[in-house]
Amino acid sequence: MKHKSSAGDVQTTATGKDSFGKQALKKALLFGASMILAATAWQGQAQAQDDISIYFVGCAAPTGFHGYLARGAAEAGENLGVKVTYIYPDQLTIPNQVQKIEEAIAAQANGIAICAFAEDVAYAEIAARAKEAGIAFGSAAAPPSGAQVRDPEDFFLFRTGSDEAAAGRLTAQRLVSMGVKGRVVVANQQPGDASCQLRATSQIEALKAAGIEAEFLELTMDPGQQAETLSAYLRRNPDTAAATSTCDVIDGFLAAKADGGYDNLILTGYDIVAQSLAAIKDGRQAFTIDQQQFWRGYMPVLLLTHYLKYGLIEGNYFLTGPTIVDKDNVDRVSALVEKGYR
């Protein structure tokens, strides 16, 4: 007698029933064994994922501004269950930073994120070596100005940072909206830093387009020398209405303003440091441009981990800024700074 099995279309006869049962049992046992093997393989793969090692090659020691990047990277590692190692050159030069990237490659890292501070060409060769070694390679620094969608040919898997050209324009726009009259001096304390130079250039271009005279001033990273050079500039150009620090703490500018009695000089800067927050609160500084540096540390670890585990690549560049911190939001930001997140 013919019948249909509960599975649907399989048919058999009464005389072949025992044979069918044995075959079904055999298939079930084989299927069960294959599932056990698959589960074992998956567990091995999951363990390998838990052993993911990510190196974050910073620009400086994990203190001050760079301490936020390091903390962001460390917290991401804790949340994602991956090992994160933060390394940095004793002195920030391209050869020194490349040497640190080489250390990460030699350590057989699964992924490397770098605090890129120079033009792309400086990292092209080492990026190719990382790719040859099968290492995911990303940038914890500014994406190309105006770029939103990731270039498929980009040797960086991702770029996480602030749009620096937009930041320069934002500073200029805010100064214009404040009704600034007279000259604006825009200083870069580290001209070799491409990000800082782009901030300065973009601000100057935007100010000139608005009919405001703007001039570039090259400084050093020493606050005392900054104050001296800026003071001399202000004496030569008494019509200066505002000054912007693009690449260092605001200390030298605050000193020049106080020492020369330039109470009406509008000061603007970049990044969040205790000196800037205090100066914004008491009115000595108008505002600062924030790039939310905690994200610059956290997101590269997240993006590397998701790429290594799931093959995910973000289609756009992750912009952490620019945003403005001024008298309207400085108290809220200060509270987050005390907690180590801003």
Beta strands, then each sheet from edge to edge (+ up, - down):
strand 1: 3-4
strand 2: 11-12
strand 3: 53-57
strand 4: 83-87
strand 5: 111-114
strand 6: 136-139
strand 7: 160-162
strand 8: 183-188
strand 9: 214-218
strand 10: 240-245
strand 11: 266-270
strand 12: 287-290
strand 13: 318-321
strand 14: 323-325
sheet 1: 1+ 2-
sheet 2: 4+ 3+ 5+ 6+
sheet 3: 7+ 13+
sheet 4: 9+ 8+ 10+ 11+ 12+ 14-
end
